[in-house]
């Protein structure tokens, strides 16, 4: 192994903590929890519970909007500095977004529709950095518009 390769290897194995801020995952997804654990991120799970509002038919825009809704809902409930991560995934087939199955029969119907056919999976992720509790408050009757650190 040459000097350059050794330096890169050292950087990979000696990673500093990702963040010293508390991290909140605004999702109950076991896969999202697994991904954060694989990255060595300490976090707590606080799923968003509000109703999802879909205002577009473009799957890429839908997942960004839904991830933002989830992260914002949880961020607005925080009273101290933290990072809030929201995410959403949808599957699209023949230009149609397939929602979450209502029951086992609906899940089987969706899988049969996808079997042997091209389909796309879209995931959106939004991260909010909550800095202070007062940032979340209304000022003079106007709610402050929150902008995410990252939304893709």
N, C-alpha and C positions, 0 to 999 in steps of 0.2 A: 504494500500500500504506500503510495507516495505521500509527501507532506500535505498536499492540498486535500487529498482524500481523507487523511487522518483528521485534519482540522474540521472538515465537514462532518465526519462521524462524531467527533467530540461535541460539536454544536447540537447534533441531533440527540445525543444521550444526556446532555446536561442542560435541558430546557428549564428556564425559570418558571415560576408559577404563571399561569396565563393571566390572572388578574388577582389583585388583592381585594377587589370588591366582591360583595356577595352576588351570586348569580342565581337568578330565578328562571326556571323553565316554565313557560306559560302553556304547558301541554302535558297530557297524561300518557302520551305515546311511549310505550316501552322501547321502541327503536330509537327515538330521540334521546331518551335517557341513556341508552347503551352507547350512542355516538359521543355524547358529552363525557361519559365515563372513560371511553377509549382515548379521548383527548386529554384526560387527566384534569378535567375541570370539576371542582367541587360546586355543587348546586343544590337547590331545593326545588321541589316540584310544587307549582301552584297553578293548576289548570284554569284557563279562562272558562267562564260558565255562561257568558252572554250569547245571545242569538247571533249566528253568523249572517251577515248581509251580503249577498252576491249582487253586484250591480253591473256586471260585465259578462260577456260570453267567451272572451279570450282567456283560455286556461292560465296562461302566463300572468295575465293581469289579475285574475281571480286569486291565485295563490299568494301574490304579493299583498293584495287587499286583505285577505283573510288572516295572513300572518301578522299584519299590522294591527288589525282589529284585536286579535288575541293579546299581542304584546302590550298594546295601549291600555286595554282593560286592566290587565294585571299591574302595569306601571302606575296607573292612576290610584291604585290602592296602597301604594308604598309610601312610607313616611321617612325613609332614610335612603342614603345613597346606595345604589345597586345597579346591576345590569339585568334587564329583562329580555329574554329571548322568546319570540313567538315563531311558530312555523306551521305551515299547512301544505298538504299534498293532495293533488287530484289526479285522476286518470281520465284521459280523453280518448275516445274512439269514434271514428267517422264524424269528427267535428262536434261531438257531444261530450259534455263533462259528466262523468259518472260520479254521483254523490256517494255518501256512505250508505252501505246496504241497510235497509230497515230491519231485516231479520235474516235468518239462515237461508230461506227460500230466495230472497232477493239477492243474497251474496252468490248463490249458485247460478242464478240467472245472469248476473254480471260476469262471472267467470266463464260461462258458456259463450257469452257475447264476445269476450276477449280471446277465447281459445283459437289459436292458429291465425289470428288477425294482428295486423300492425296497430299498435296503440302507443300513446305517449304518456309519460308520468312527469308531472310538473311539481316542483317543491319551491315554496317561497319562504324566506327567512327574514325576520325583522328584529333588530336589537335596539332597545331604548336604554339610554344612560340616565337614570333618575338621579339627579344631583341633590336636590333639597326638597323637603316636603312642601315648602311654600311655592316651589315651581309648579306644583300641581294644582294650586288653588285658583279660584276665580279672583280676578282683580276688577273692581268697579263693575261687577255684574257680567264681566266678559271672561269666558274660559280661554286660557292660553292654549294656543295651537302647538301641540307637541310634534317635534320633528325627530324621526329615528336617527340613530347613529348609522345604521345600515338597514337597507331594505332591498332585497333582491329575490 
